[in-house]
Amino acid sequence: MKKLILLIAMLLTMTVGLAKDIKTVVLTTVPQMHCENCEKRIKENIRFEKGVKKIETDVEHQTVTITYDADKTTVENLIKGFEKIKYQAREVKEGEQIVTNEEEECPNM
């Protein structure tokens, strides 16, 4: 009986210790995304940033949604990752409207 209780206690301790702090952030970029090539460039490069679990892009709403492990990275580090591929990124606050610039030239053309 003591072994069983000890085993359960060890499993609970391991579970708590392995719990990850998974967060989601919504970003917008400058230059804005215009096409599949823009999306592809962002997805193929940002996925290699430490802690990134999932990336979703939305050209229509000009957003990049990143799910990441907060134990391994921060929003600031993710934004620095965009700088490596010549994009400026900033966090979109809840309810914020993003103004699209149709006249802006696509950087991937």
C-alpha angles and dihedrals in degrees: 000000000000090000091053093050090047091050092050091048091051092049092050091049091050092048093052091045093051096047111122128214100231115186137174128220130185116214136180125206143220115240090041123233112263107168148002090283091059091050092046093050092052096044095046094050106034093050088071093058111111114268098014111142103169139003127198123181128198115191093184093057095030094233138135114201114200126189109201144168105254090201089065105035146006136225088255091057091049090052089051087054089061090053089060089063095043098260128121112217131191134181117260112222120221111279094012116140118222117218112219122215108213092180094059112108119242109251092210098060 
